[in-house]
Amino acid sequence: MASPRIPNNPSSSAVSAALRDVQGELVVCRQCARLVQWREEAARVKVKRYAGEEYWGKPVPGFGDPMARLLLVGLAPAAHGGNRTGRMFTGDRSGIWLYRALFRAGFANQPESMHRGDGLVLHDCYVTAAARCAPPNNRLLPGELRTCQPFLLRELQLLRRIRVVVGLGSVGFRAVAECLRAMGRIEYGQRPSFAHGAVHRFRGLTLIASYHPSQQNTFTGRLTERMFDRVFRLVHRTLDGQRARL
């Protein structure tokens, strides 16, 4: 994959165009045979509640404000969420939690995201994932994460105003950390560890860890709305230049 080429001080339109180039390569990717087979099977053999819908069934691109200072990185699209709708965290329970929290925090214009044409707009925020295809049982193989990593790396390179990254779940957190290390943002010897609310500061960027808003976490109470809201208050304090603590 070619490195992105944009001006030193790019405009919103320049970044948007460069991101569209990345997305164009992404949506035709077929490098991981296991994931291709699963995402297409899920799109063909639909669950009953979505039997009348046409599924996206392709890799799912990132979404949001090209001038964002906040980046959210999850695991991967859900088989009947993003894989169905074609937008990250859209049409599933994780998305209900995420966009409701972003709305409360002022990063979204509405508290829900059900389909690509529902009018959702993100402000100062961009949402993406470590992998772009829905994996069987929500589990990715190490090689699949490595194959998908260049897409996340290029997004980080293009989104030059990013000041805070929230890793949603340990997989998303580690994927970001590996990209930041490849970019030289994490110095030798720095080893960020995952724990909900953990804050790691690097060169011009803060990495925050959060539990993923998956049903496994929200149904069990491991992640509550109050806990999730605290993460985004922490994000605001960081963007405002205050010391970030939960």
Backbone torsions as a table, in degrees:
resi	resn	phi	psi	omega
1	MET	NA	133.9	179.7
2	ALA	-73.3	147.8	176.0
3	SER	-70.8	145.3	-179.9
4	PRO	-67.2	141.5	177.4
5	ARG	-120.2	107.7	176.5
6	ILE	-138.1	162.0	-179.0
7	PRO	-60.6	162.4	178.3
8	ASN	-62.1	-35.2	177.5
9	ASN	-121.4	74.6	-170.8
10	PRO	-72.7	149.2	173.8
11	SER	-82.6	168.5	176.8
12	SER	-58.4	-39.9	-178.6
13	SER	-67.7	-36.5	179.0
14	ALA	-66.8	-43.4	179.1
15	VAL	-66.3	-41.7	179.0
16	SER	-59.3	-42.7	-179.6
17	ALA	-65.0	-42.2	179.6
18	ALA	-66.5	-38.7	177.0
19	LEU	-65.7	-37.0	176.8
20	ARG	-62.7	-35.4	176.5
21	ASP	-62.2	-44.6	177.9
22	VAL	-61.9	-45.0	-179.2
23	GLN	-63.2	-36.3	178.3
24	GLY	-62.3	-39.9	176.3
25	GLU	-70.4	-38.6	-176.5
26	LEU	-61.8	-49.0	-169.7
27	VAL	-69.7	-13.6	177.2
28	VAL	-104.2	6.2	-177.2
29	CYS	-67.8	135.0	177.3
30	ARG	-135.9	32.4	-172.6
31	GLN	-73.1	-29.6	-176.3
32	CYS	-104.1	99.9	-172.5
33	ALA	-58.5	-40.1	-179.1
34	ARG	-62.1	-43.1	-178.5
35	LEU	-72.2	-38.4	176.9
36	VAL	-59.8	-46.3	-179.0
37	GLN	-61.7	-42.6	-176.8
38	TRP	-70.4	-46.7	-176.3
39	ARG	-63.9	-37.0	-179.2
40	GLU	-74.6	-34.6	176.3
41	GLU	-66.6	-41.9	178.3
42	ALA	-63.4	-33.7	179.1
43	ALA	-75.2	-24.5	-178.8
44	ARG	-91.1	-46.2	-180.0
45	VAL	-96.8	84.4	-169.5
46	LYS	-81.0	154.4	172.1
47	VAL	-73.3	156.2	-171.4
48	LYS	-57.3	-40.3	-174.6
49	ARG	-68.0	-17.0	178.8
50	TYR	-119.4	22.4	-174.0
51	ALA	-59.5	-29.9	-177.8
52	GLY	-91.1	3.0	-176.6
53	GLU	-98.1	151.3	172.8
54	GLU	-92.0	121.5	-177.8
55	TYR	-80.9	151.0	172.4
56	TRP	-65.3	-57.9	172.8
57	GLY	65.9	23.7	-179.9
58	LYS	-133.0	174.2	172.4
59	PRO	-57.6	144.7	-174.4
60	VAL	-104.0	122.6	-179.3
61	PRO	-77.0	166.3	173.3
62	GLY	-68.7	170.9	-171.7
63	PHE	-153.1	138.0	173.0
64	GLY	142.6	-156.8	-174.1
65	ASP	-83.6	119.2	-179.3
66	PRO	-66.3	-16.5	177.7
67	MET	-102.5	20.0	-174.7
68	ALA	-62.8	147.2	170.4
69	ARG	-101.6	-12.6	179.0
70	LEU	-114.8	129.9	175.5
71	LEU	-120.2	131.3	175.5
72	LEU	-111.0	131.8	-177.9
73	VAL	-125.6	114.6	178.2
74	GLY	-97.7	-160.7	-178.0
75	LEU	-85.8	-68.0	-176.4
76	ALA	-169.0	164.3	177.3
77	PRO	-64.2	150.3	173.7
78	ALA	-81.4	148.1	-176.3
79	ALA	-57.1	-37.8	-178.5
80	HIS	-115.8	17.8	173.4
81	GLY	-111.0	-99.9	179.4
82	GLY	-59.8	-34.9	177.9
83	ASN	-65.8	-24.4	177.0
84	ARG	-87.7	-44.4	-172.1
85	THR	-91.5	-23.5	-179.2
86	GLY	83.5	13.8	177.1
87	ARG	-137.6	141.0	-176.4
88	MET	-57.4	135.3	175.5
89	PHE	55.0	35.2	-177.3
90	THR	-118.7	125.3	176.5
91	GLY	89.0	16.1	176.2
92	ASP	-138.9	173.4	-175.3
93	ARG	-68.1	-32.7	176.4
94	SER	-61.4	-41.4	178.6
95	GLY	-65.4	-36.0	177.0
96	ILE	-58.2	-45.5	178.9
97	TRP	-66.6	-45.2	-174.8
98	LEU	-65.5	-51.9	-174.3
99	TYR	-72.8	-26.7	173.5
100	ARG	-65.1	-41.6	177.9
101	ALA	-67.6	-40.9	179.0
102	LEU	-65.2	-36.1	176.2
103	PHE	-64.0	-46.8	179.0
104	ARG	-61.1	-33.2	-178.0
105	ALA	-86.1	-4.2	178.0
106	GLY	87.4	11.7	-180.0
107	PHE	-96.1	-6.3	179.6
108	ALA	-136.2	149.5	-177.3
109	ASN	-84.6	-8.7	179.2
110	GLN	-152.3	157.3	-171.8
111	PRO	-88.8	8.4	-179.8
112	GLU	-145.6	159.3	179.1
113	SER	-142.2	106.0	-174.8
114	MET	-108.7	-30.4	178.2
115	HIS	-158.1	168.1	-172.7
116	ARG	-63.6	-25.6	-177.7
117	GLY	-102.4	25.6	-174.0
118	ASP	-87.1	2.8	176.4
119	GLY	89.2	3.5	179.6
120	LEU	-64.3	132.2	175.5
121	VAL	-130.9	131.2	176.0
122	LEU	-98.1	138.6	179.9
123	HIS	-112.5	121.4	176.4
124	ASP	61.8	26.9	-174.2
125	CYS	-148.1	141.8	177.0
126	TYR	-133.1	138.7	-175.6
127	VAL	-119.3	130.9	179.1
128	THR	-148.8	-166.1	-177.1
129	ALA	-152.4	164.0	179.1
130	ALA	-67.7	-36.5	177.9
131	ALA	-131.7	153.7	-170.4
132	ARG	-110.9	-2.8	176.8
133	CYS	-113.4	144.3	177.6
134	ALA	-65.6	125.1	179.3
135	PRO	-95.5	150.3	174.8
136	PRO	-58.6	132.1	178.6
137	ASN	56.9	24.3	178.9
138	ASN	58.3	29.5	-178.8
139	ARG	-123.1	126.1	179.9
140	LEU	-103.9	146.6	174.7
141	LEU	-84.2	149.3	180.0
142	PRO	-53.2	-40.3	-179.9
143	GLY	-65.4	-32.8	178.3
144	GLU	-69.1	-38.7	176.6
145	LEU	-65.4	-40.8	178.7
146	ARG	-64.3	-39.7	-179.8
147	THR	-64.1	-36.5	-176.8
148	CYS	-85.4	-15.4	-174.5
149	GLN	-54.9	-38.8	-178.9
150	PRO	-58.1	-29.8	178.2
151	PHE	-66.8	-44.0	177.1
152	LEU	-65.4	-40.4	179.3
153	LEU	-60.7	-43.9	-179.7
154	ARG	-66.9	-36.1	175.9
155	GLU	-63.2	-43.2	178.3
156	LEU	-62.8	-37.1	178.6
157	GLN	-68.3	-34.2	-177.7
158	LEU	-81.9	-35.1	-177.8
159	LEU	-83.8	75.5	-168.5
160	ARG	-75.0	-12.1	179.3
161	ARG	-91.6	-0.6	-178.7
162	ILE	-60.2	129.0	177.3
163	ARG	-119.7	-24.4	179.6
164	VAL	-132.8	133.4	173.4
165	VAL	-120.3	130.1	174.4
166	VAL	-107.0	118.3	175.4
167	GLY	-88.2	111.6	-178.3
168	LEU	-87.3	97.9	-175.1
169	GLY	91.8	159.9	-175.0
170	SER	-65.9	-32.8	-178.8
171	VAL	-68.5	-48.5	177.7
172	GLY	-61.4	-40.4	179.2
173	PHE	-60.9	-48.5	-178.8
174	ARG	-66.7	-36.4	179.4
175	ALA	-62.0	-42.5	177.6
176	VAL	-64.4	-45.9	-178.4
177	ALA	-58.8	-40.4	179.1
178	GLU	-65.2	-39.0	177.9
179	CYS	-66.8	-42.4	179.3
180	LEU	-63.6	-35.6	176.8
181	ARG	-66.6	-40.8	178.1
182	ALA	-64.2	-29.8	179.9
183	MET	-84.6	-4.5	-178.4
184	GLY	80.5	13.4	-179.6
185	ARG	-82.6	-24.9	176.6
186	ILE	-103.7	122.7	-176.3
187	GLU	-78.0	160.5	179.1
188	TYR	-58.0	133.5	179.2
189	GLY	95.2	-18.7	177.0
190	GLN	-81.0	124.1	-177.6
191	ARG	-131.5	86.6	-178.4
192	PRO	-63.6	132.5	-179.5
193	SER	-109.2	151.1	-177.8
194	PHE	-89.7	128.2	170.3
195	ALA	-161.5	138.1	-175.9
196	HIS	-55.0	125.4	179.4
197	GLY	86.2	-1.6	178.8
198	ALA	-65.8	139.9	-178.3
199	VAL	-120.8	127.9	178.9
200	HIS	-126.2	128.0	-177.9
201	ARG	-108.5	130.2	178.2
202	PHE	-125.0	-163.5	-177.2
203	ARG	-67.4	100.7	176.2
204	GLY	70.1	14.8	-175.4
205	LEU	-151.1	142.9	177.3
206	THR	-115.8	130.6	177.7
207	LEU	-108.1	123.3	-178.6
208	ILE	-116.3	136.5	178.8
209	ALA	-98.6	139.2	175.9
210	SER	-141.3	145.7	169.2
211	TYR	-59.3	146.2	177.9
212	HIS	-73.3	140.6	179.3
213	PRO	-79.7	44.5	178.1
214	SER	-78.4	160.1	177.5
215	GLN	-59.4	-34.0	179.4
216	GLN	-58.2	-33.9	-179.8
217	ASN	-91.1	-39.6	-175.1
218	THR	-78.4	-36.5	179.7
219	PHE	-69.4	-31.4	-178.3
220	THR	-87.4	-9.4	-178.3
221	GLY	83.5	5.1	176.1
222	ARG	-62.8	-35.5	173.7
223	LEU	-121.0	122.4	175.9
224	THR	-107.9	164.1	178.4
225	GLU	-62.5	-35.5	177.5
226	ARG	-62.9	-42.9	177.8
227	MET	-62.6	-41.3	-178.7
228	PHE	-67.4	-42.5	178.6
229	ASP	-61.7	-35.0	178.7
230	ARG	-62.7	-36.2	178.0
231	VAL	-59.8	-43.4	-177.2
232	PHE	-77.4	-24.9	170.0
233	ARG	-67.5	-37.7	175.8
234	LEU	-62.6	-41.6	177.2
235	VAL	-58.5	-47.6	-179.6
236	HIS	-61.1	-42.4	179.8
237	ARG	-63.3	-38.4	179.1
238	THR	-65.7	-45.2	179.9
239	LEU	-65.3	-29.9	178.7
240	ASP	-82.7	-0.7	176.5
241	GLY	86.9	13.3	178.9
242	GLN	-94.8	160.5	178.4
243	ARG	-71.0	128.5	-173.0
244	ALA	-92.2	120.8	173.1
245	ARG	-145.1	142.6	175.4
246	LEU	-72.1	NA	NA
